[in-house]
Amino acid sequence: MSSPLRRAVERRSAGPLTWFPTRPRWVPFVLVLVLLLGGLLAPPPVAAALLAVLLLGLLWLVYLAWPTLEPAGRLTRLLVIALVAYVLVRRLTG
């Protein structure tokens, strides 16, 4: 049984998650690529904002997928999140 928080997040996420499949397959890839490259190459204030958006999006998707992930998938996603968080902190601290 899921918690009230999880049910609320899943309910609120239904709209955005149903929007992506109606777009060409390359749209999510390009969106993540733009956020990542912008976060790596833009001036620090802009880079931090782009990386923060990317990090929040990744956290959101991992939260939704967590119950269905195998341990290796969980570890991989946590490592990606840790790497993006590390880059964000490095961009913020110069």
ZANU-179892 format. One record per residue (C-alpha): x, y, z. Coordinates in steps of 0.1 Angstrom, whole numbers. Layout:
<rec <X,Y,Z>>
...
***
This chain:
<rec <0,0,0>>
<rec <14,34,-9>>
<rec <15,64,13>>
<rec <-8,95,9>>
<rec <22,115,-2>>
<rec <31,90,-29>>
<rec <-5,88,-42>>
<rec <-6,126,-43>>
<rec <26,129,-62>>
<rec <15,102,-86>>
<rec <-18,119,-92>>
<rec <-2,153,-98>>
<rec <24,137,-121>>
<rec <-1,121,-144>>
<rec <-5,151,-166>>
<rec <32,157,-173>>
<rec <39,120,-176>>
<rec <12,116,-202>>
<rec <24,146,-222>>
<rec <59,131,-230>>
<rec <46,101,-249>>
<rec <27,124,-272>>
<rec <59,141,-283>>
<rec <86,128,-306>>
<rec <110,104,-289>>
<rec <139,128,-291>>
<rec <122,156,-271>>
<rec <131,142,-236>>
<rec <166,135,-247>>
<rec <172,169,-261>>
<rec <156,185,-230>>
<rec <180,167,-207>>
<rec <209,174,-230>>
<rec <202,211,-231>>
<rec <199,213,-194>>
<rec <231,194,-189>>
<rec <252,212,-214>>
<rec <238,245,-203>>
<rec <247,236,-168>>
<rec <282,228,-178>>
<rec <289,256,-202>>
<rec <267,286,-191>>
<rec <278,313,-167>>
<rec <275,301,-130>>
<rec <241,317,-121>>
<rec <224,303,-153>>
<rec <243,270,-150>>
<rec <232,265,-114>>
<rec <195,271,-124>>
<rec <197,247,-153>>
<rec <214,220,-132>>
<rec <189,225,-104>>
<rec <160,220,-128>>
<rec <177,189,-141>>
<rec <183,176,-106>>
<rec <147,182,-95>>
<rec <134,164,-126>>
<rec <157,134,-121>>
<rec <147,132,-84>>
<rec <110,134,-94>>
<rec <113,106,-119>>
<rec <134,84,-96>>
<rec <108,89,-68>>
<rec <80,77,-91>>
<rec <100,47,-104>>
<rec <116,37,-72>>
<rec <92,9,-62>>
<rec <96,-9,-96>>
<rec <134,-6,-99>>
<rec <158,-34,-93>>
<rec <187,-27,-69>>
<rec <212,-22,-98>>
<rec <188,3,-114>>
<rec <184,21,-81>>
<rec <221,24,-76>>
<rec <227,37,-111>>
<rec <200,64,-107>>
<rec <214,74,-74>>
<rec <249,77,-89>>
<rec <236,99,-117>>
<rec <218,121,-92>>
<rec <249,123,-70>>
<rec <270,133,-100>>
<rec <245,161,-111>>
<rec <243,173,-75>>
<rec <282,174,-73>>
<rec <284,194,-105>>
<rec <257,218,-92>>
<rec <276,224,-60>>
<rec <309,229,-79>>
<rec <292,254,-102>>
<rec <277,272,-72>>
<rec <310,274,-53>>
<rec <331,284,-83>>
***
